[in-house]
Amino acid sequence: MVAVTRKTVGMPPFFEELAHVVDAHDPLLADVAPAAVAALDAVGVTDGVSHVEIRIVDGRRRLIEVNARIAGDMIGHLVHLATAVDLARAAADIACGTLPDLTPTRSEAVAIRLIYPAYSGTLTERHLDSEFTDSADWLERVTFHRDAGDQLVLPPDGDMFSARIGYLITTGPSAKVARGALHRGVSAPVRPGHPRLDHLPDFRDRLHSATLTLLDIVADCLNDDVPLTEILDGARDHAEHMLGVPSTYGVLVEAEAAAQIVQAAGLDAGSPFGPAIAQGLAGIAQLPFQQQQQLVPAARRYAITAPSRSATGLPASPPRPASGRTR
């Protein structure tokens, strides 16, 4: 096994892939490699480069896909940047009967963000802060697939080919650094078909789905030792591209996820925008990272069945969070 790619998915129930990160030192590789090899043996794949997808649920490995090909979404390029192992060259060598060189000679972390709109509509502009990115040695590339004026259509009416605006690739010494750079210097505003998302009949469903996605992101980032409060406070900045709701509603998702985590800790959450949430998070932040990590899956399980707290009696515009919940 050459490398493991951690994926971020969203837009339930469609599971669109929003981001990937490859870390040459990811300890997860040793854990999932035996399952991946067993899957390839079971279906009879003996030669070539393969891409196996696994999801870990409650500590158990669940097989999603077995593909006798290089992964898409530029993942082969990410592996090359992170390890210097060229999977395309390896596939060609195998096809020609030559033993491929799979020796890693580089040790980096690389991430890709697939740029989506928060809602279907017209791309009004796409902006790259050249003054900022020219001095950013962590930025490997930015590629746009769409131009201003193009129509973007999200699932279920569209798919990744009709919705993706482009992608950017970032590098760093660790997954935390590479992933943290994914939201700098690029913007792609969209004029929606509905100026107010809360007027849509499925708003509560979308808020609920965004909360579950955020809890997945929180769990992933906690594995990189990013503080819990820092992850939640960043949700409003990433709402449009990572959570599938307009940025103005990011604070609602943030409050909803925070309330679920506080409740999972057995604490009184009170109002999603009240002081009890801030007090609860402050206490949780003092816990060892391992205990914080255990709270997030419990919060997600509760959120799946619990009614949305912040969507009930939704205000005309998102409220400001209580003191202690701002950055």
Secondary structure, DSSP 4 states (H G I P E B T S, - for coil): ----EEEEEESTTS-EEEEEEEETT-THHHHHHHHHHHHHHHHT--SS--EEEEEEETTEEEEEEEESS--TTTHHHHHHHHH---HHHHHHHHHTT-----------EEEEEEE--SSSEEE---EE-HHHHTT-TTEEEEEE---TT-EE--TTT--HHHH--EEEEEEESSHHHHHHGGGSSEE--EEESSS-GGGSTTHHHHHHHHHHHHHHHHHHHHTTT--HHHHHHTHHHHIIIIISS-GGGHHHHHHHHHHHHHHHTT----STTSHHHHHHHHHHHTS-HHHHHHHHHHHHHHHHHSPPSTTTT--SSPPPPPTTS--
